[in-house]
Amino acid sequence: MPSPFDLVDVRLYVPRAVFEIRYATRDNFTGKRLYPVARCFLARAVAERLGRVHDDLLKRGYRMKIYDGYRPHSVTKRMWAIIGDERY
């Protein structure tokens, strides 16, 4: 049985949202492409709820724009290596 914590592709739950996965491009604060593909993953339970919120937004004439989702720790480590802020 699927777990609510399984990572799922958000497009399956929020297909009409606008996806602009910036870390799959150079258009982000690092200036580097950090993801190999522009896909967005979230825990299944979160994606299901996001889909319901988006359905409500559509009824009101709005659409959701999604920039990022689950981020692997390895990518976060790369971000810190690129920026290197010693205050943290």
N, C-alpha and C positions, 0 to 999 in steps of 0.2 A: 504494500500500500504506500502511495506517495506521502512523504513527510511535508508538513507545512514549511519546513526549513530548507527543503531542496531548492537549489538555485534553478530558476527558469528564465527563459528569454521573455522580457517584458513585452515585446511586440505581440506575443500570443495573447496577452491579457489587455493590452491597451493599443490595439492596432491603428487607431486613428490619431494617436498622439504624434507630435513632431519630435523626431529623434535627432539630436545634434550632439553626437558623442565626441566631444572635443579632444579627449585624450587619444583618439584614434587619428588625430590630425596634428599638425604643428601649431594650430591656432589655440594655444593654451598657455598658461603662465610659464611653462618650461621652454616653449618653443620647439619641443621635440615630440615626435609621435611615440606615445607610450603603450598603446594597445595595437595589436596586429590587425584587428578588425573592429568595425563600428557596431558592436553589439552591446546590449544592456541586460544585465542579469540582476535579479533580486530574489529573495526568499519567496517561495510560492505564496505564502499567506500575505505578504506585503504586496506582491503583484496583483493578487485577486482584489485586495482592497483598493489599490490604485486604479484598477479597472472600473470599480464601482464609482469612485470619485470622478473619474474622467467621464463616465456616462452622464453623471449629474452636470458636469461642466458643459458637455455638448448640448444638453437641453436648455442651457442658459446662453448658448451662443459662443462658448469659449472652447479652446483646445489646450491641452497640456503640452508643454515643451520639456523634454527630458534631456539633460546634459550628461548624466552619469548614473551609475547604479553601484552594485557591489564592485569594490576595487581590491584586487589581490594585494596582499601585503608586500609582495615583491615590487609592485608598481609604486606603492607609497615609499618604499626604501629608495627607489630610483629618483623619485621627486626630491627627497631630502638630499640625496647625493648631488643632484643637479643644482639645487638652490643653496644648500649648505648654510643654513642660518644657525649660528652657534648659540643663539639665545635659547634654543630648545634642545 
